[in-house]
Amino acid sequence: MKLPDFFAAAPRIIVRDALADLLGAAEGGVFEYGYADAVKLAGHSCPTVASAYLLTVHALRALYPQEMPERGGIRVEFARPLDEGTTGVVAGIVTLLTGAAQDGGFKGIGGRHVRRGLERFGCEVPLQIRYTRLDTGTAVDAASDLSGVPADPAMPALLQLCIAGRADPEQRRRFAALWQQRVRTVLIEFADDPRVFRIVPATA
């Protein structure tokens, strides 16, 4: 498996999952996630997947500034409905890192480790997503804005050629390279830019 080199340079996060610990899936229930994990889940690498990954990493670090984030211990509320725009794609990445699941998620063992219903959609939250710790009630509101992340002007025309099946091999390679270059810009150059990734303490 050959992935772009910059995937490995993107921020990573280590979390603890009590369910994984209980069932022996990982020593101490500790998992480490990187951007490649999000790509393998989504089946592609794009600015939406990159921004969902980084936004959730930032939110978890804000919620757990002095300790390891608890995967499975977080409720996530989305402003948009599940079937609107890219909400479903974003929600999948959020599930990967937080353990929060939709109505079909894990129902728990003995009333504990419940994951289903921890992702909610069409909620009245001020930004795009609210992440809330179940143990303390501490929450952050989060949003990403990629409008300021530059894209090569040749991309739209190349994309249309690829979609129409008229792109030659070199044009396909060039489009893919330019596409991933923008993803790299999001993940590496703008990873800590507050204009792109906004995390604020939630108010009631």
HELIX and SHEET records of a PDB file:
HELIX    1   1 ASP A    5  ALA A    9  5                                   5    
HELIX    2   2 ALA A   18  LEU A   22  1                                   5    
HELIX    3   3 GLU A   27  GLY A   29  5                                   3    
HELIX    4   4 TYR A   35  ALA A   42  1                                   8    
HELIX    5   5 PRO A   47  LEU A   63  1                                  17    
HELIX    6   6 THR A   87  THR A   98  1                                  12    
HELIX    7   7 MET A  155  ALA A  164  1                                  10    
HELIX    8   8 PRO A  169  ARG A  184  1                                  16    
HELIX    9   9 THR A  185  GLU A  189  3                                   5    
SHEET    1   A 3 VAL A  30  TYR A  33  0                                        
SHEET    2   A 3 ILE A  13  ASP A  17 -1                                        
SHEET    3   A 3 GLU A  70  ARG A  71  1                                        
SHEET    1   B 5 GLU A 119  ARG A 120  0                                        
SHEET    2   B 5 ILE A  74  PHE A  78  1                                        
SHEET    3   B 5 ILE A 129  ARG A 133 -1                                        
SHEET    4   B 5 ALA A 139  SER A 144 -1                                        
SHEET    5   B 5 PHE A 197  PRO A 201 -1                                        
END                                                                             
